[in-house]
Structure formats: C-alpha cells, structure tokens
Amino acid sequence: MIIDTDVLIWYLRGNEKAKKVVEDAIPFSISAVTYMELIQGMKDKEESRRFQKQMQRWNIDIIHIDKDISSRAMFYIQEYALNHAMYLADALIAATVVQMSETLLTANDEHYKFIPNIRCKRFEPETKE
C-alpha cells in the first residue's frame, strides 16, 4: 500500500482514525513526492526531525521517481491536466502507484478516479463538528 500525503497530514494533526489506518498499514510505502510535500509543510526543523524519526520507526519505503514513473506522469499530465485539472504532484503519485501495481490510500480519490488501472482505497477522516 502507498499512502497519500493527505492521510499522513491527518495523522500528523492527531486524527485518531488516520492514526489507526496508518499504523494498521505498516509496512507501507510513500512516493518521494509525498515525502517532499510533507517536509515542505513542516513548521520548523524540530518538527521535521520528529517526522523523520517516526518514518524510521514505521520502516517505510520511499519510492523514488524513475524513468518509467516519470514517463507515466508525463502522459497523465498530457491527458488529464486540462480536462481534470491534474497537478504535477498528483500525476507523479498516481504514476508511482500504477507503476508499482499498488493501492493508494487517499482521502482525495477525486484527484485520481479518472486514471485507468489505478486502485484507490478511500480514507474518510472523522471530523469534529
């Protein structure tokens, strides 16, 4: 299973449902894009260090972008950027998932549902009202 950035953000914000689904998915993978998005969103170096230690405890696999993933993402942008507003990060994550024949755990399945052959598992965070 590959976990999308949004699910890990919910986890980092303390969402109990995200905590359970992430910990139940161990061992899991993330795209290098997800890693970079998460690090970019950190408020300071200490938060970044804590997250990196957590990743070591999870023993997750970071899937790097290679020629095949890049080529697939380029195709997705060509095909879906105009009619589905596909963004670069989502294209790279989707290409990673399809290339690795994995399932993507995401709360943003609408970002991916138009892509043939992608398998998504929807995460629905419990929100406080």
Summary of the structure (lengths in Angstrom):
residues: 129
radius of gyration: 14.5
end to end distance: 30.2
largest distance: 44.7
contacts: 369
relative contact order: 0.20
helix: 57%
strand: 12%
